[in-house]
Amino acid sequence: MQQGTTTVNHTVKAILFDMDGTLIDSSPAVTAAWQLLKDTGYDFLDLPHILASAHGYRTVDALRKWCRINDEELLQKEVVRFENAILSNAQAKAGSGGGIIALPGVKQLLDDIEGPNKAEQGEGWAVCTSSTHYYASRALPAAGLRIPQVFVTAESVSQGKPAPDPYLLGAERKNVSPLDCVVVEDAPTGIRSGKASGAVVLATCTSHTREALEKENPDFLVTDLSHVKATRNPDGTVTLAISQPEDRRQDVAPSPEDTPLTTPVISRMPSAVDLKKLQSGLATPREPGTEIDDYGARGIKAMSGF
């Protein structure tokens, strides 16, 4: 029996998108780039494990972790080599359908978010990616998408995903609270980043299985962005109509016990809470498994202005 769907409307001031795997698909070229590294000095790489685990990390963090590169000068050179390999492989594969392409529903959704009065209301969306500016500024046009005015890349932050920094900065540059944003992600690492920022998180099953993403408890979960429609409102806000399986919970404020332990629960509290009390509670001893780390502290700062 086919499962039914239900549509949930959610209104926000800005939508913050991840890039690779969310807006665009470059997976054949990325796989080829990892294979290049394995063939040229890193034969110990476990490619199946890396391809299942590395998505969402900044390139510099992924190469440091899996290629075991400790020399910073070498690391930066390998980042450039890796990302150039993605771009060159994508260009070579473009004619056979293996290039960088926009994922289903993306172009229409971005057009609808901007609406007919973009000049007066602004774009309404931003990109917060783990890729470098060099790569991301070439990958989006290769997929037929333009670069938004707010464009957070790997170099923009000192800590990449799963830290909340990319989405906190994206919200700041959009001049809105992260509590008034939806983060759109396709990877567990990115979902944790979005939730740690305090934003509502919409996940897409474009890179990982639904079961893997459900473990991160995103607020919304869709097959791809063709299941999301947008309306730009006269006040500049955007209402998203999100179609997902009807048996998914429909609230967008998970309680602390439902929040993955890898995500600071304090940044997911409702905006009406006493933030000063929460901040003072950072030093309060807690039971094992419920500690609030620095991610939560940065989420509080973003919400409270402390």
N, C-alpha and C positions, 0 to 999 in steps of 0.2 A: 504494500500500500504506500502510495506516494505521500511524503510528509507535506503538510500544508505550510504556508508562510503567512506572516503578519507584517504589517508596515508600521513602523514607529517613527513619529516626527520628533525631531530634536533641533532646537534653534540655538545658534552660537554666533559669536562675533568674528571668528576666524577658524579656518581649517588648515592644519599644519600637516603636510604630507611628507612621509618618507619618499625616497625616489626609487631606487632599484628594487624591483619585486612588487612595488606598490603602484607607481605610475608607469614604469617601463620594465621590459623584460630583456635582460642581456645575458641570460644564463648560459647559452652555448658559448659565448665569447669568454665569460668568466671561467667556465670549466677549462677552456683551452689555455687561459692565462695561468691557471694553477698547474696544468700539465706542463707548461713551459718551465715553470719553476722547478718542478720535480725532475725534469729532464736536464736541467742546467745548474746542478749544484745542491739540490735539496731532495735527493732520492729517497730520504726517509719519510717524506710526506705521505700521510694516509689520506688520499684524496676523497674516498667515500665519506670518511668522518669529517673532513674539513668542509666539504660541500654541504653536509647536513648541519654543520655547527657554526660556520664562520659568518653566515649571512647576517647583516646588521651591524657588524663591527666596522670601525674605521679601518681602512686598508693598512695604515701604519700599525694599529693594534693587532690586526690579524697576522701580519707578517712577523711582527715581534713574537707573537705567541706560537704560531705553528712553524715558522721557519727558524725560530730560535736565534734571531738576530739581535745581538746586544750592542753592536757598534752603530751609533746613531747616523754617522755619515753613510755607511753601507745601507742602513735601513732606508734612508731617504732615497737613495739611488734605486733600491729594489722596488720601492713604492712607485716611482716613476716608470720603471721597466714593466711592472705588473699592469699598471693602468694603461700604458701605451699598448701593451699586448691585448688588453680587452678591446680597445678602440680599433686596432688594426685587424684583429680577428673578426670583429663585428662588421667592419667595412668589407672584408673579404667574403663574409658569409651572407651579406645583405641580399644578394641576388637569389640565394637559395632559401630565404626565409629565416636564416640564422643570425640576422643582424640585431640591432637594438630597435625594439618596436614598442609602441604604446600599448598598454594592456586594455582589455575590453572595458568600455564605458568611460575611460579616462577623459578623452577629448571633450565629449559632451558634458561630462560633469564639471570640468573646469570652466567651460563656456557658461554653464548655468549658474555657477557660483559667482562669476563676475557680473552676470546680468547685463541689462541694456544700458545701465548708467555707471559703467566702470570709471569713467573719467571723474565723476563727482563722488562716488562711493569708495573707490579703491578696488583692489583686486579681490580681497576677501580670502585669499589663500596664500600659503608660503610653502617652501620646500625646506626641510631639515634633514639633510642626508649625511651619512657616514663617509661618503666619497669626498675626494679632494675637489677643490674648485676647478682645477684643470680638467679632471675627468667629467665631473657633473655638468660643467658648462658646455661640454661637447656631446655628452650622452643625450641630454634632453632634446637639443635640436636634431640629433640623428633620428630620434623617434618622432619628430614632427611636433614637438612641444616647445614652448618658449620658456625662457628663464624668468621667473617672477622677480618682483622688486625686492622681496625679502627672501634671501637665498642663503641659508645657513649650511656651511660645509665643514669638512673635518678640521680645517684650519681655524674655524671660528671659535672653537671651544678648547679648553684644556683637557676636558674629560669627555669622551664619546659615550655613546649608548653602551650599556644600560643606564648610565648616569643620566639624570634628567636635563643636563645642561643644554643640549641642542634644542629641546622644546621650550625650555625656559627662555632661551635667547630668542627663539622664533616668536614667542608671545610678546616678549619685550619690544622687539622690533616692529611688531604689528600694533604696539601700543595698547595691548589688551592683557587682562589677567589670564593665566593658563586655565583658570577655572571656567573661562568663557570660550574655550577652544575645544575642538575635536582634533585629536591626533589620529592619523590614518596610517596604519602599519601592516606589515606582512610577516614579521619575524618576532619570535619570542623576546629577543634582546630589545627590539624597538618597542614592543608592548610594555615591557618593564620600564623603559625610559619614559614613555608617555604617561603611564600611571604614576610614576614617581614625580612627575611635574605637576600633578594635580588635575590634568586634563581628562576629559572623557576619551576613551580609546575605541576606535572602530578598526577591526582587523579584517584582512582579506585572505582567503585561502588560495593565494596565487603562488606561494613558494613552499608552504608547509601544510601538513595535513590539518584538517579541522580538529582532530583529536589533540594534536600537539598544541594548537593555539588555544583550545578550550582550557588547557591546563593553566594558562596565564590569565584566564578569566577576563577577557576584554569585555567592555560594556556592550559592544555590538560585534557580530561576526557574520560576514557575507562571503559568498563564493568569489565575487569580484565586484568591481565598482559599477558594473552595469546594473547592479541591484540597489544602487543609491541614486536618488534624484535630488536636485537642489533647486531652491527658489530664493532669489535675492529679494529681500523685503525693503520697503521704502525707507526704513531706518538704518539700512546698511547691514543688518544682521542676515544670516543665511539659515534657512530652514532645510534640513536634510530629511528626506523620506527614505528610511532604511528598511529594506525587506529582508527578513531573516526567518529561520525556522520558528514556527509558532511555539515550540516547547522551550525556547530560550527565555531566560528571565528578562524582563523588560525594564527593570530599574537601572539607573546609571550611578548608583552610589553604594558599591559593595561594602558590607560591614568588615571590620578588621579581620575577623576569623575567616572571611572568604577571600581575603587578599593574599596573593602568593607571598611567602616569607621573603622572597628576594626583592619585594617591592616595599618601600617604606609606607606603612599604612597611614601615617600622619598626614601625608600630602593628599590622601584621598578623603579626608574628613570634609563634611559640608562646610560651606563658606561661613555659616552663621556661628561656628564654634568660637570659643574664647581662645584666640590665637596666642595671647600672652600666657595663658595657662598651659597651653600645649608646648610653647617654647620652653617654659620653665621645667616642663616635664621631661625634656631631653636628657637631663642629668639624673632622672629618677630611676633607680634599679628596676629592672623588669625580669620576668620569667625568661629562661632561655628560649630562643626562637622568636622573641617578640621585640628584640632591640630595634631602635630607630637609628639608622646610621646617618652619615653626612648627607646622603641624598635627601632624606626627610627634612633635615635642617635647611637645605637650600630651597626645598619646596615651600616651607613655612615662610622663609624670607621673601620669596616671590609673591606669596599671597598677602603678607602683612606689611611689607615695606620696612621691616626691622633691619 
